[in-house]
Amino acid sequence: MDKHLYLVGIDGSEWSERATQRAVTLAKSNGSRVKLLYVLDWSRMQPIVAEGFVTPSVNTKDEEAYVKKNVFAPLEDKYADSGVNIDCEMVWGEPVEVLRERVKVEHANMLFVGRRGRSRITDLLLGSVANKLAHCIGIPIVLVP
């Protein structure tokens, strides 16, 4: 029988770091695997245009290098001695759609996400990724405070 897979949606926030900790702790107790998934949001690639002003576009290579160095590497170092098989993956797309699709494709047994993300303003205006996921994921979801 395959080990269970815990998928963790991360975004570099303190909440996603706590979600990672919860997933690793549970995986350590029952021999499950953990996959950290960082979704680079495509909407950040679209420049905002106002009369006479265009924001610079995002350099995808720089964004990916930043995530590897500043998000994945510290988590990999922190849990290197945990004994848990931890994989990391970065995907461009819309976070809710990518996480929902990955849950199905990876046959994840549980999804862990931070209750909040990096932007409280976005959470207030558009609704949080965690809240949207809680309504569309067909597996247990752990919203970590």
C-alpha positions in Angstrom: 0.0 0.0 0.0 1.3 3.5 -0.9 2.0 5.9 1.8 -0.6 8.7 2.2 0.2 12.0 0.7 -0.3 15.3 2.5 -0.4 18.3 0.1 0.5 21.6 1.6 -0.3 24.9 -0.2 2.4 27.3 0.7 2.9 31.0 -0.2 5.9 32.1 2.0 3.6 33.4 4.8 3.9 32.5 8.5 0.5 30.7 8.2 1.8 28.4 5.4 4.9 27.7 7.4 2.7 26.6 10.3 0.6 24.5 7.8 3.9 22.8 6.8 4.8 22.1 10.4 1.4 20.5 11.0 1.6 18.3 7.9 5.2 17.2 8.7 4.3 16.4 12.3 1.3 14.3 11.3 3.3 12.6 8.5 6.1 11.8 10.9 3.6 10.0 13.2 2.1 7.8 10.5 4.7 7.5 7.8 3.0 9.7 5.2 4.6 11.8 2.5 4.4 15.6 2.2 4.4 17.7 -0.9 4.8 21.4 -0.6 3.2 23.2 -3.5 3.8 26.9 -4.2 1.5 28.4 -6.8 2.9 31.5 -8.5 -0.2 33.5 -9.3 -0.6 34.3 -13.0 -2.6 37.4 -12.2 0.7 39.0 -11.0 2.0 38.7 -14.5 -0.7 40.9 -15.9 0.4 44.6 -15.7 -2.0 47.1 -14.2 -2.5 49.9 -16.7 -3.6 53.4 -15.8 -3.4 56.5 -17.9 0.3 57.1 -18.4 1.4 54.3 -16.1 2.2 50.6 -16.6 3.7 48.5 -13.9 6.7 46.4 -14.8 6.0 42.8 -15.7 7.2 40.0 -13.4 10.3 38.2 -14.5 9.3 34.5 -14.1 12.9 33.2 -13.7 13.5 35.7 -10.9 10.3 34.8 -9.2 11.1 31.1 -9.4 14.6 31.6 -8.0 13.2 33.7 -5.2 10.7 31.0 -4.2 13.4 28.3 -4.3 15.9 30.3 -2.2 13.5 32.0 0.2 10.6 29.6 0.6 11.6 26.1 -0.3 15.2 26.0 1.0 14.4 27.2 4.5 11.6 24.6 4.9 13.7 21.8 3.4 16.5 22.7 5.9 14.1 22.9 8.8 12.7 19.5 8.2 15.7 17.7 6.7 16.1 15.6 9.9 12.4 14.8 10.3 12.5 11.5 8.5 9.6 12.6 6.4 9.7 12.4 2.6 9.1 16.0 1.5 8.9 17.1 -2.1 8.6 20.6 -3.3 6.9 21.9 -6.5 6.3 25.3 -8.0 3.5 25.9 -10.5 2.3 28.9 -12.3 -1.5 29.4 -12.3 -4.5 30.4 -10.2 -4.0 29.0 -6.6 -7.4 27.5 -6.0 -7.6 25.9 -9.4 -4.1 24.5 -9.3 -4.5 23.1 -5.7 -7.8 21.5 -6.6 -6.4 19.9 -9.7 -3.2 18.7 -7.8 -5.3 17.1 -5.1 -7.0 15.0 -7.8 -3.9 14.2 -9.9 -1.6 13.4 -6.9 -4.4 11.5 -5.1 -3.7 13.5 -2.0 -5.3 12.3 1.2 -5.3 15.6 3.0 -4.7 19.3 2.1 -3.0 21.7 4.6 -3.2 25.4 4.0 -2.7 28.5 6.2 -5.9 30.2 7.2 -4.5 33.4 5.9 -2.1 34.2 3.1 0.4 36.9 2.5 -2.2 39.6 1.7 -4.9 40.4 4.3 -6.3 43.1 1.9 -6.8 40.5 -0.9 -8.4 38.1 1.6 -10.9 40.8 2.6 -11.7 41.9 -0.9 -11.7 38.7 -2.8 -12.0 36.0 -0.2 -9.1 33.8 0.9 -7.7 30.9 -1.0 -8.3 28.8 2.1 -12.0 29.7 2.2 -12.5 29.0 -1.5 -10.7 25.6 -1.1 -12.8 24.6 1.9 -15.8 24.7 -0.5 -14.4 22.8 -3.4 -11.9 20.2 -2.2 -13.2 16.6 -1.9 -10.7 15.6 0.8 -10.2 16.7 4.4 -8.7 20.1 4.5 -6.7 21.5 7.5 -6.9 25.3 7.8 -4.0 26.1 10.1 -4.4 29.3 12.2 
